[in-house]
Amino acid sequence: MNTITISATTARRLAVARQHLSGPTPVADSNTIMDVVRELGCLQLDPTSAVARSHLLVLWSRFGSYDTALLDQLLWDERKLFEYWAHAASIVLTEDYPIHQFRMKRYPPEKDTAWSQRVRQWIADNERLRRHILSRLRRNGPLLARELRSDGVDASNWISSGWTSERNVARMLDFLWAQGKIMVAGRIGGQKAWDLSERCLPEWTPRDKLSARDVTWRATLRSLRALGVATRKQIADHFTRGRYPEFAGVFSELIQTNQAVPVQIRDDGSTWTGEWFIHQADVPLLEQLARGEWQPRTTLLSPFDNLICDRARTEQLWNFRFRLEIYTPKHKREHGYYVLPILHGERLIGRVDPKMDRKRGKLTIHAVHAEPDAPRSQQTARAIRDAVDDLATFLGAREIEFTSRVPDAWARALRGNVASF
């Protein structure tokens, strides 16, 4: 297929549309949540709860205020989802088990790096601890990490410069999880309850033993469809980042069979550098977007949202430099502790710095930052305020407070009618 020329606006709209962040907001139920997770590929997990857990925010950005019990049902009752490593620790689909099993069977990684050698040796040196944990889980699981103490079991300490140093049980649990021997069976007060994988996976779990090529093929298609438009590097850095063992050959075949379609992106008369691709199945959607058939939304995004989790891609596609500042000293932060980018249509136009006080039922907006080229209209400001109001409803906030750091052009709409719920 010949190269298709599109505008930068159309490229961004395709990326947003494929991420389910445009069009009518769907009603959240088990089926629609599964549809979204299936097309995203995964929901990244992160322990930070300054606002809400990241995976919950990712779904909120797509559904608005929804019942989080629906996700728990899919995870812990129906087992259609489980926790594993995608591009980071994530919620993934049980139907994708063969893709993830490829990593499980080869962990520690086959690459002979200093890290893989160290992990392999440490696991071998601590065989008694490994057997102890598996035996305890077999007899008594599911169990929390603190219930799996290694009393009486000799172990060589895991040494690191970080929080994992000498946390031998926690490290062994991590490695057994990576190998697919154990899984998160549930959560108690946010803590993982571990059990044997054989007791966590439903009977219908697909068990296809895929070759390296088959795994790469499936993951590459999933990544390209989720991104909408992407370069080769962006595809390989998405979904199962770093786990595309035969990427070059597979992607060449996708081009030859017209499944990966080259596109040229034009922006203000210039052509973007690099080779960009879309999936053949998205050509009709691309044509609709090029005709202006587009229903934008305004929402806030988790710092780990699938749309922006690749920081280099976010900067390249949206000219939006985004960095998490949790570990930056407060006086050196540019935008805030846990900042949520503002998606307005196909553009990233600013950032909101919120904090949820659950005891007081108060959502404080410490700052709202506008990008230099962000529209300053009251209509835009009201759309942002509506997104903040919906976030407050989702979090169960009874009050919203905006502090003084708000763009002047947006101030009246953002602060006007400050809500008490």
URWOMO-V471516 format. One record per residue. N is the residue number from 1. RES is the residue in three letters. PSI is psi in radians with two decimals (999 if undefined). D_LAST is the distance of its C-alpha to the last C-alpha in Angstrom with 2 decimals. Layout:
BEGIN
N_RES_PSI_D_LAST / N_RES_PSI_D_LAST
END
This chain:
BEGIN
1_MET_2.44_54.56 / 2_ASN_2.74_54.77 / 3_THR_2.35_52.24 / 4_ILE_2.30_49.38 / 5_THR_2.24_48.32 / 6_ILE_2.83_44.65 / 7_SER_2.81_42.58 / 8_ALA_-0.63_40.22 / 9_THR_-0.78_37.36 / 10_THR_-0.69_38.43 / 11_ALA_-0.80_38.81 / 12_ARG_-0.69_35.27 / 13_ARG_-0.66_33.94 / 14_LEU_-0.77_35.96 / 15_ALA_-0.75_34.59 / 16_VAL_-0.76_30.97 / 17_ALA_-0.74_31.74 / 18_ARG_-0.29_33.51 / 19_GLN_0.16_30.47 / 20_HIS_0.71_28.34 / 21_LEU_0.33_26.23 / 22_SER_3.02_27.25 / 23_GLY_-3.12_27.60 / 24_PRO_2.41_25.28 / 25_THR_2.12_22.51 / 26_PRO_2.77_23.83 / 27_VAL_2.30_22.25 / 28_ALA_2.15_22.26 / 29_ASP_-3.12_24.74 / 30_SER_-0.69_27.58 / 31_ASN_-0.78_29.94 / 32_THR_-0.62_27.87 / 33_ILE_-0.75_26.81 / 34_MET_-0.71_30.51 / 35_ASP_-0.75_31.52 / 36_VAL_-0.83_29.40 / 37_VAL_-0.66_30.56 / 38_ARG_-0.71_34.08 / 39_GLU_-0.48_34.11 / 40_LEU_-0.58_32.52 / 41_GLY_-0.63_34.93 / 42_CYS_2.87_32.76 / 43_LEU_1.99_29.42 / 44_GLN_2.44_30.06 / 45_LEU_2.52_29.01 / 46_ASP_2.40_28.10 / 47_PRO_-0.24_27.17 / 48_THR_2.32_24.91 / 49_SER_0.62_21.31 / 50_ALA_-0.57_19.92 / 51_VAL_-1.14_17.23 / 52_ALA_2.87_18.34 / 53_ARG_2.49_21.87 / 54_SER_-0.79_23.54 / 55_HIS_-0.53_24.55 / 56_LEU_-0.66_21.03 / 57_LEU_-0.65_20.02 / 58_VAL_-0.77_23.17 / 59_LEU_-0.64_22.21 / 60_TRP_-0.71_18.62 / 61_SER_-0.44_20.36 / 62_ARG_-0.45_22.41 / 63_PHE_-0.22_20.22 / 64_GLY_-2.88_16.65 / 65_SER_2.19_14.18 / 66_TYR_2.94_16.77 / 67_ASP_1.92_17.85 / 68_THR_-0.28_19.65 / 69_ALA_-0.42_21.84 / 70_LEU_-0.70_23.73 / 71_LEU_-0.71_25.02 / 72_ASP_-0.69_25.99 / 73_GLN_-0.75_27.89 / 74_LEU_-0.56_29.80 / 75_LEU_-0.92_30.62 / 76_TRP_-0.38_31.54 / 77_ASP_-1.00_32.37 / 78_GLU_-0.35_33.86 / 79_ARG_0.55_34.99 / 80_LYS_-0.23_34.78 / 81_LEU_2.69_33.45 / 82_PHE_2.92_34.58 / 83_GLU_2.22_34.33 / 84_TYR_-3.07_37.15 / 85_TRP_2.05_38.20 / 86_ALA_-1.90_37.86 / 87_HIS_-0.23_37.68 / 88_ALA_-3.13_35.91 / 89_ALA_2.22_34.60 / 90_SER_2.94_32.68 / 91_ILE_2.20_31.74 / 92_VAL_3.02_34.60 / 93_LEU_2.37_35.91 / 94_THR_-0.56_38.38 / 95_GLU_-0.32_40.28 / 96_ASP_0.22_40.95 / 97_TYR_-0.73_42.52 / 98_PRO_-0.59_45.98 / 99_ILE_-0.80_44.73 / 100_HIS_-0.50_43.26 / 101_GLN_-0.48_46.20 / 102_PHE_-0.72_48.44 / 103_ARG_-0.74_46.88 / 104_MET_-0.78_46.89 / 105_LYS_-0.33_50.62 / 106_ARG_0.34_51.39 / 107_TYR_2.32_49.39 / 108_PRO_2.73_50.34 / 109_PRO_2.57_50.86 / 110_GLU_-0.46_54.42 / 111_LYS_2.30_54.64 / 112_ASP_1.14_56.80 / 113_THR_2.89_54.51 / 114_ALA_-0.65_54.54 / 115_TRP_-0.89_51.10 / 116_SER_-0.65_52.15 / 117_GLN_-0.75_55.40 / 118_ARG_-0.80_53.61 / 119_VAL_-0.80_51.16 / 120_ARG_-0.77_54.04 / 121_GLN_-0.70_56.18 / 122_TRP_-0.71_53.49 / 123_ILE_-0.76_52.71 / 124_ALA_-0.69_56.46 / 125_ASP_-0.36_56.95 / 126_ASN_0.71_54.22 / 127_GLU_-0.64_55.32 / 128_ARG_-0.71_55.27 / 129_LEU_-0.73_51.63 / 130_ARG_-0.83_50.78 / 131_ARG_-0.66_52.66 / 132_HIS_-0.82_51.10 / 133_ILE_-0.81_47.53 / 134_LEU_-0.66_48.41 / 135_SER_-0.77_50.32 / 136_ARG_-0.74_47.50 / 137_LEU_-0.67_45.03 / 138_ARG_-0.67_47.63 / 139_ARG_-0.70_48.09 / 140_ASN_-0.03_44.65 / 141_GLY_2.79_41.99 / 142_PRO_2.57_39.09 / 143_LEU_2.59_38.98 / 144_LEU_2.80_36.95 / 145_ALA_-0.69_38.87 / 146_ARG_-0.31_39.25 / 147_GLU_0.00_40.94 / 148_LEU_0.69_43.52 / 149_ARG_2.60_45.27 / 150_SER_0.56_48.70 / 151_ASP_2.22_50.51 / 152_GLY_-0.02_54.23 / 153_VAL_2.02_53.96 / 154_ASP_2.41_55.61 / 155_ALA_2.48_53.68 / 156_SER_2.23_54.29 / 157_ASN_2.42_51.27 / 158_TRP_2.13_49.13 / 159_ILE_2.23_49.37 / 160_SER_2.97_47.00 / 161_SER_0.00_45.69 / 162_GLY_-2.82_42.08 / 163_TRP_-0.27_39.96 / 164_THR_-0.12_41.96 / 165_SER_2.23_45.17 / 166_GLU_0.16_46.83 / 167_ARG_1.26_43.91 / 168_ASN_-0.73_46.46 / 169_VAL_-0.80_44.62 / 170_ALA_-0.71_41.54 / 171_ARG_-0.75_43.88 / 172_MET_-0.67_45.84 / 173_LEU_-0.76_42.72 / 174_ASP_-0.76_41.72 / 175_PHE_-0.66_45.21 / 176_LEU_-0.61_45.45 / 177_TRP_-0.78_42.14 / 178_ALA_-0.59_43.49 / 179_GLN_-0.07_46.64 / 180_GLY_0.20_44.77 / 181_LYS_-0.59_46.22 / 182_ILE_2.84_42.87 / 183_MET_2.89_39.29 / 184_VAL_2.00_35.81 / 185_ALA_-0.29_35.61 / 186_GLY_-3.13_32.04 / 187_ARG_2.38_29.71 / 188_ILE_1.94_29.22 / 189_GLY_0.57_26.54 / 190_GLY_-0.23_26.78 / 191_GLN_2.55_30.56 / 192_LYS_2.32_33.02 / 193_ALA_2.08_35.08 / 194_TRP_2.56_38.41 / 195_ASP_2.97_40.90 / 196_LEU_2.45_43.91 / 197_SER_-0.63_43.19 / 198_GLU_-0.40_45.45 / 199_ARG_-0.21_43.08 / 200_CYS_-0.63_39.92 / 201_LEU_2.35_41.17 / 202_PRO_2.82_41.35 / 203_GLU_-0.53_44.79 / 204_TRP_-0.01_44.12 / 205_THR_2.20_43.51 / 206_PRO_2.41_45.88 / 207_ARG_0.40_48.68 / 208_ASP_2.31_50.50 / 209_LYS_1.78_52.41 / 210_LEU_2.55_51.92 / 211_SER_2.95_54.27 / 212_ALA_-0.67_53.15 / 213_ARG_-0.76_53.56 / 214_ASP_-0.74_51.50 / 215_VAL_-0.80_48.61 / 216_THR_-0.72_48.77 / 217_TRP_-0.89_48.95 / 218_ARG_-0.80_45.88 / 219_ALA_-0.64_43.79 / 220_THR_-0.77_44.96 / 221_LEU_-0.76_44.03 / 222_ARG_-0.73_40.57 / 223_SER_-0.82_40.06 / 224_LEU_-0.74_41.38 / 225_ARG_-0.70_39.35 / 226_ALA_-0.64_36.10 / 227_LEU_-0.50_36.88 / 228_GLY_-1.09_38.04 / 229_VAL_2.36_40.43 / 230_ALA_2.80_41.90 / 231_THR_2.96_44.99 / 232_ARG_-0.81_46.98 / 233_LYS_-0.71_45.64 / 234_GLN_-0.66_42.00 / 235_ILE_-0.80_42.70 / 236_ALA_-0.31_44.43 / 237_ASP_0.04_41.62 / 238_HIS_2.84_38.94 / 239_PHE_-1.63_38.10 / 240_THR_1.13_40.95 / 241_ARG_2.26_41.68 / 242_GLY_0.08_45.27 / 243_ARG_1.00_46.28 / 244_TYR_1.29_48.14 / 245_PRO_-0.42_51.70 / 246_GLU_0.75_53.46 / 247_PHE_-0.82_51.17 / 248_ALA_-0.85_53.91 / 249_GLY_-0.75_55.95 / 250_VAL_-0.76_53.07 / 251_PHE_-0.61_51.56 / 252_SER_-0.70_55.01 / 253_GLU_-0.65_55.35 / 254_LEU_-0.64_51.99 / 255_ILE_-0.80_53.24 / 256_GLN_-0.57_56.64 / 257_THR_0.18_55.18 / 258_ASN_0.34_52.84 / 259_GLN_-0.57_49.70 / 260_ALA_2.03_48.66 / 261_VAL_2.18_49.03 / 262_PRO_2.45_49.61 / 263_VAL_2.62_47.65 / 264_GLN_2.25_48.25 / 265_ILE_2.13_45.28 / 266_ARG_2.37_45.97 / 267_ASP_1.95_43.88 / 268_ASP_0.74_45.11 / 269_GLY_-0.20_48.67 / 270_SER_2.74_48.87 / 271_THR_2.31_48.82 / 272_TRP_2.50_46.69 / 273_THR_2.81_48.84 / 274_GLY_2.87_49.11 / 275_GLU_2.18_49.40 / 276_TRP_2.60_46.27 / 277_PHE_2.67_45.91 / 278_ILE_2.91_43.84 / 279_HIS_2.53_44.40 / 280_GLN_-0.61_46.61 / 281_ALA_-0.28_44.07 / 282_ASP_0.01_41.66 / 283_VAL_-0.81_44.24 / 284_PRO_-0.71_43.06 / 285_LEU_-0.73_39.45 / 286_LEU_-0.74_40.85 / 287_GLU_-0.68_42.78 / 288_GLN_-0.78_39.77 / 289_LEU_-0.69_37.84 / 290_ALA_-0.49_40.94 / 291_ARG_-0.04_40.99 / 292_GLY_0.17_37.47 / 293_GLU_1.60_35.89 / 294_TRP_2.22_32.63 / 295_GLN_1.76_28.96 / 296_PRO_2.77_26.98 / 297_ARG_2.86_23.44 / 298_THR_2.20_21.38 / 299_THR_3.05_19.78 / 300_LEU_2.60_19.86 / 301_LEU_2.44_22.54 / 302_SER_2.58_23.13 / 303_PRO_-0.36_26.08 / 304_PHE_0.34_28.02 / 305_ASP_2.53_27.20 / 306_ASN_-0.52_30.38 / 307_LEU_-0.57_30.50 / 308_ILE_0.20_30.98 / 309_CYS_-0.39_32.30 / 310_ASP_1.77_35.77 / 311_ARG_-0.67_35.48 / 312_ALA_-0.73_38.87 / 313_ARG_-0.73_38.10 / 314_THR_-0.71_34.79 / 315_GLU_-0.67_36.80 / 316_GLN_-0.72_39.59 / 317_LEU_-0.61_37.62 / 318_TRP_-0.03_34.84 / 319_ASN_0.77_36.41 / 320_PHE_1.85_33.32 / 321_ARG_2.08_34.22 / 322_PHE_2.20_31.64 / 323_ARG_2.42_32.16 / 324_LEU_2.32_30.05 / 325_GLU_0.36_30.11 / 326_ILE_-0.73_29.01 / 327_TYR_0.14_32.58 / 328_THR_2.30_33.21 / 329_PRO_2.47_33.44 / 330_LYS_-0.73_30.47 / 331_HIS_-0.19_32.71 / 332_LYS_-0.06_34.08 / 333_ARG_2.39_30.92 / 334_GLU_-0.69_30.77 / 335_HIS_-0.49_27.21 / 336_GLY_3.08_25.40 / 337_TYR_-0.92_25.17 / 338_TYR_1.44_23.37 / 339_VAL_2.38_23.19 / 340_LEU_2.00_21.88 / 341_PRO_2.60_24.13 / 342_ILE_2.02_22.84 / 343_LEU_2.11_24.61 / 344_HIS_1.76_25.02 / 345_GLY_-2.13_27.42 / 346_GLU_0.17_30.39 / 347_ARG_2.63_29.84 / 348_LEU_1.88_28.29 / 349_ILE_-0.05_27.28 / 350_GLY_-2.92_25.51 / 351_ARG_2.55_23.57 / 352_VAL_2.36_20.19 / 353_ASP_1.58_20.31 / 354_PRO_2.83_17.04 / 355_LYS_2.23_16.63 / 356_MET_2.10_14.16 / 357_ASP_1.77_14.28 / 358_ARG_-0.59_13.70 / 359_LYS_-0.70_14.75 / 360_ARG_-0.16_12.27 / 361_GLY_0.66_9.35 / 362_LYS_2.26_9.72 / 363_LEU_1.98_10.89 / 364_THR_2.26_13.70 / 365_ILE_1.74_15.69 / 366_HIS_-0.53_19.08 / 367_ALA_2.64_20.88 / 368_VAL_2.17_21.19 / 369_HIS_2.36_24.83 / 370_ALA_2.41_26.53 / 371_GLU_2.70_29.80 / 372_PRO_-0.60_32.77 / 373_ASP_0.24_33.05 / 374_ALA_2.47_29.37 / 375_PRO_2.38_28.78 / 376_ARG_0.23_27.37 / 377_SER_2.73_26.31 / 378_GLN_-0.52_23.10 / 379_GLN_-0.74_22.84 / 380_THR_-0.78_22.85 / 381_ALA_-0.70_20.27 / 382_ARG_-0.64_17.86 / 383_ALA_-0.68_18.60 / 384_ILE_-0.76_17.80 / 385_ARG_-0.69_14.47 / 386_ASP_-0.69_13.68 / 387_ALA_-0.71_14.84 / 388_VAL_-0.73_12.69 / 389_ASP_-0.75_9.48 / 390_ASP_-0.64_11.02 / 391_LEU_-0.74_12.01 / 392_ALA_-0.75_8.65 / 393_THR_-0.79_7.89 / 394_PHE_-0.67_11.44 / 395_LEU_-0.17_11.24 / 396_GLY_0.42_8.54 / 397_ALA_2.47_6.86 / 398_ARG_-0.18_4.17 / 399_GLU_2.54_5.90 / 400_ILE_2.32_8.54 / 401_GLU_2.19_11.94 / 402_PHE_2.26_14.98 / 403_THR_-2.98_18.28 / 404_SER_-0.33_21.39 / 405_ARG_1.47_22.85 / 406_VAL_2.37_21.83 / 407_PRO_2.36_24.55 / 408_ASP_-0.72_25.47 / 409_ALA_-0.42_25.60 / 410_TRP_-0.14_22.00 / 411_ALA_-0.80_20.56 / 412_ARG_-0.79_19.71 / 413_ALA_-0.61_17.79 / 414_LEU_-0.74_16.00 / 415_ARG_-0.32_15.07 / 416_GLY_2.48_14.77 / 417_ASN_0.84_11.63 / 418_VAL_2.23_9.88 / 419_ALA_2.47_6.20 / 420_SER_2.21_3.77 / 421_PHE_999_0.00
END
